[in-house]
Amino acid sequence: MKLSHSKTLFGIFLFVFTSYLPLRAQLVNDTDVHELVQTLANKLIAVYPFPEISEKYKVALFANEAAGKYKHLSEDSLGKMLTNDLRKVHKDVHLRVMKDEDTYKRLTQPQERRSGVRNRDPEQERMIKQNYGFKKVEIDAETSTAYLDVPGPFWGNQDAFEMAAAAMNMAAYSKYVILDIRHNPGGTGHMGRFIASYFYNAGNEQFYLNGFYKDRKMDEQEWTYSYVPGKRNPNAKVYILVGPGTGSASEGLAYAMQKLERATIVGDTTAGAGIAGSFVPLKNNLIAFVPVKMVVGPNSEEGWEGTGVIPDVPARGKDALEVTRELIKKDIAAGK
């Protein structure tokens, strides 16, 4: 009985020990932690649009590392810890650190060095699965309303723009157009400008948004495009549905169209992610999304960073789509 009991205990110990080994193998060592903290801090100092905030980020990162806060953590846990610590300094919802092996490889390895280069990469697979950000277009002939469900994200390749053009051309003959971006987390700002361009005549380009960098020589004005494929709809009455799930570049579309007085915004306040950026490889499959460009309204220094886009017609506790359909019914009754 004692021998059997000892074997049982040994088996349990062996199971627990061997199960624990893979977890230990995933811990980020002190040298790699120091290197990625240094890389992240240096990048923020170099490109974050607000120097006074980036300096605070750097001080906090080094202080936390010196205190041993980032020791003995897995890649996932370290990413979450760094993100939380940065947001305690300044709540920039764009700035984050995460584990993403595919993106890390894409950023650190030339295309020819990657295995399986003949196959579609994971990002291309995601675009196809998400239908390039466009879910459906519904036409209501009775009310002359086009409803476009665009959960995103906004992609910026040829196929994505062709998908957007197809959707916008389906809506081109409707008097009322509803753009539903309540669940669109953002993506490239070019797509928002592309969509907005369909609501203006060629030759009537609009100052859409303004972006400024830490290096002010890089500042750029963003205008609607002088050419878009297919038919424009400059006379449509446009409604844009937003909510807390509307972020970044999709917020830019809503914000710009609101400031241009070209659309009525319906729903709930958006995420408030108004500093555009890009991914930076750190170490151990960890990457950071580092904001580099503050985006504001045309001829303005105000954007939606931290505040979100405030709807013209709040729909808290209600379905924004149903609220908009009621608004359209009132427009029709009033002959608008």
N, C-alpha and C positions, 0 to 999 in steps of 0.2 A: 504493500500500500504506500509506503514511504517513497519507494523508487518511482512508482507510477505518479505520485504527487509531485516529485521533483522534476520528472520529465514534463509534466504539464506546465509547471512554473517556468521551466527553461524555454518551452515552446512559446509561452506568452511573451517572455522577455525577448526572445529572438524576433518575434513578429513585430513587437513594439520598436525594437532597435532598428530593424531593417526598414520599417515603415518610416522611421524618423530620418534615415540617411538621405533620401532625396530632398527633404525639406532643408537639411543642413547644407546640401550642395547648392541650393538656390540663394543662400545668404550672400549679400554683397560685402566683399572684404573692405577693410579700412582704407587701403590704397585706392581702390576704385571709387569708394565713397568720396574721398578727398578730391580725386580728379574730376568727378562729375559735378560736385558742388562748385569747384573752381571754374569749370567750363560754363555752368549755368550762370554764376555770378558775373563772370566776364562778359557773357553775351548780353545780359540785362544792362550792364553798364554801357556797353557799346551801342545798343540799338533801342532800348526802351524810350519812348517819346518824352518821358518826364524824368530828368536826371535826379531830382530830389527824391523821387520814389524809388528809382533803381538803386540809389545809394543805400536806402533803408533796407531794400531786399538783400543786398550784399552783406550788410552788417548782421542782419538776422540769420542768414544762412551760415556764416562763419561762426557766429556765437553758438548756434545750435549744434554745429559739428564739433566745436571745441568742448561742449558740454556732454558729448557722447550720445546725443539724441538719435543719431542716424546709424548707430552700431547694431549689428546682429539683426538686420532686417532683410526680408526677402525683397526682390525687385519690385513686386506689386506694392508691398507695404511701404517701401522707401519712397516710391512715386507718390503715394497718397499722403505720406507724412510731409514731404517737401511741398506738395500742393497746398495742404492745409496751413503750413507755416507761412508760405508766401501770402496767402489770402488773409492771414491775421495781420500782416503788415499793411496790405492794401487789397481790397476785394476786387480784383480784376478777374472776371469769370472766364476770360480767355486764357489767362496764364495758368498752365497746369503741366505736371510731369506724370508720365504714365509708361507702362511697359507695353511695347508694340513691336514684336519681332519683325513683322513684315515691313513696316515703315522704317525701322532702324536699318534693315538690310538695304532697302531702296535708297536711303540717304548716304550710306557708307560704302556701298559696293557698286562699282560701275556695272552697267547692264550686262556687258559681255562676261563678267565674272560670276554672275548669278547662275545657279543651277536651274535647269528647266526653262531657259529663256524663250524657248519656242512656244511655251504655253502662255495663256493670258495671266498677267500678274493679279494678285488679290484685289488691288484697287479697281482694275478693269472688271473683275467679277462682281464687285460690289455695285459698280455703276450699272451694269446690266441687270442685276437683281433688283435694284431700286428704280429701274426704268428711267435712269438718268434724272431722277428727282420729280418726274411728272406721273401722277397716279391715274388721273382720269379727267376727261372733259365731258360735261353734260350740257346739252342745248335744250332750253325750254322755248319752243317756238311761240307758245301762247303769250309769254311775257317778253319775248325777245331777250332772254337772259342766257349768258354763258357762264357756267360754273367750272372753274379750273382748280382741281385739288393738286397742290404742289408741295408735298411733304418734304421734298428735297432729299439730300442737300443739293445746293447749287454746284454742279460740276462745270468744268470749263473746257472740255474737249469738243471736237467737231460733232461727234454723235449727240452730245448733250444739247448743243445749240440747234442742231437739226430737229431734235425732239421738241425743243421749246418753240421753234418756228412752226412746226406742225400744229402744236397746241394753240398757239396764238392765231394762226390762220383759221382754225376751226371756230375761234371766237370772233373773227373779224367782222361778221355781219350782224352781231348782236348789239342791241342798244345799251344793254346793261352787262357789265362784266364783273364777276366775283372772283377774286384771287384768294384762295384759302392757303395761307402759309402759317397756320397756327402750330404746326408740328415741324416746321422747317428750321433746322439748327444753324443754317448758314452755308458757307462754302465760298466760292469765288464771287466777288462783287461785280464782275463782268456780266454775270447772268442776270442780276437784278437790273442793271442798266439796259441790257438787251431787251428784257420784257418791257421796261418802262418806255423804251423807244417806240414801241408799237402804238402808243397812245398819243403820238405827236406826228405831224406831217413832216416829210423830208424838207430840210431847210429851216425847220423850226426847232433846232437842237436846244436842249436845256442844260444849264449848269446843274448837274445832278447832285454830286457830293464833293467835298473837299477833303483831301488827306494830307496830314503833315507829319514829318518825321523828326527825330532828334536832330539830324542833319537837315536843316531847313532848306538847303539847296535841292533836296530830293522831293520837296512838296509837289503835289500834283492836283490838278483840277480834273474831276470826272464829269464828262458830258454824255448825254444820250447820243446814240449812234446816228450818223447821217444816212446809213443804209441798213435795212433789215430785210430779209427775204420774205416775199409774199405781200399780203395786203395789210396795211395799217388800219387802225380803228381810232382816229383822232377825236371822234365825236362821242365815243362811248362814255357812259357814266360808270366810273370805276369804284368798286368797293373792295377793300383789302381786309381780310379776317386775320387777326393776330391774337397771341396769347403768350403765356410764360414760356412755351416751347418754341417761340419765334426768336431766333438768335442771330447775331452777327450780320452777315451779308443780307439775310432775309429781312432783318430789322432795317438795314440800309434802304431796301426797296420801299418799305412802308414809310420810313422817316422822310425820304426824299420826295415821294409822291404826296405826302401830307404837306411838307413845306412848300412844294410847288402848287399846292391847292388843286392837284389833279386827281386825287382819290379821297374817299371817305374811309377812315380807319375804324373798324368795328371789332370789339372783343375786349380782351384784358391786356394790361400792361405787359410789355415784352421783357425779355431776359436782361437787357441792359449791357450787352457785350459790344462795345463800340470802338475797340482798338484792334485793328486787323493785324495778323501776324503770319508766322510760318513755323514749321517743325524744325527742330534742331536736335541732332543726335548727341547723346551724352555718353553713356557707357552701359554695358550689361543689358542691352536691348531696351534701355530707358531712353525716351525722347521727351523733349519739352516743346510745348506750343508757346512761342515767345511773341508777344505783341510788339509790333514795330511801327504801326501807322495809326495815329488818332484820326478818326473820320468824323467830320462835322458837316453841318448843313451848308448849302451854297451861300456865299457872302456872309458867313457867320463863324463864330468860334464855339458854337454850341452843338453838341451831338447827343447821342442817347446813352453814352457810357455811364453806367451806374444808375441811371434813371429809367431806362427803357423808353419805348415809344408809347406815348399816352394816347389811347383811342379817342377819336372824335365822338364816337357813340359807345359808351361802356356797355358791356353785356355780362356783367358779373352774375354768375348763377344761372345764366341763360345760354342757350345755344346761339352763338354768334351768327350762324348761317340762317337760322329761323328769324332772328332779329333783322338781318339784312333783307331777307325775302319780304318781310313786312314793310321795310322802308321802300323797297321797289314797288310794292303794291300801292303805297301812298304816292310815289312818284307818278305812277301810271294814272292814278285817279286824279292827280293834279295836272296831268298833261305834261309832265317834265320829261 
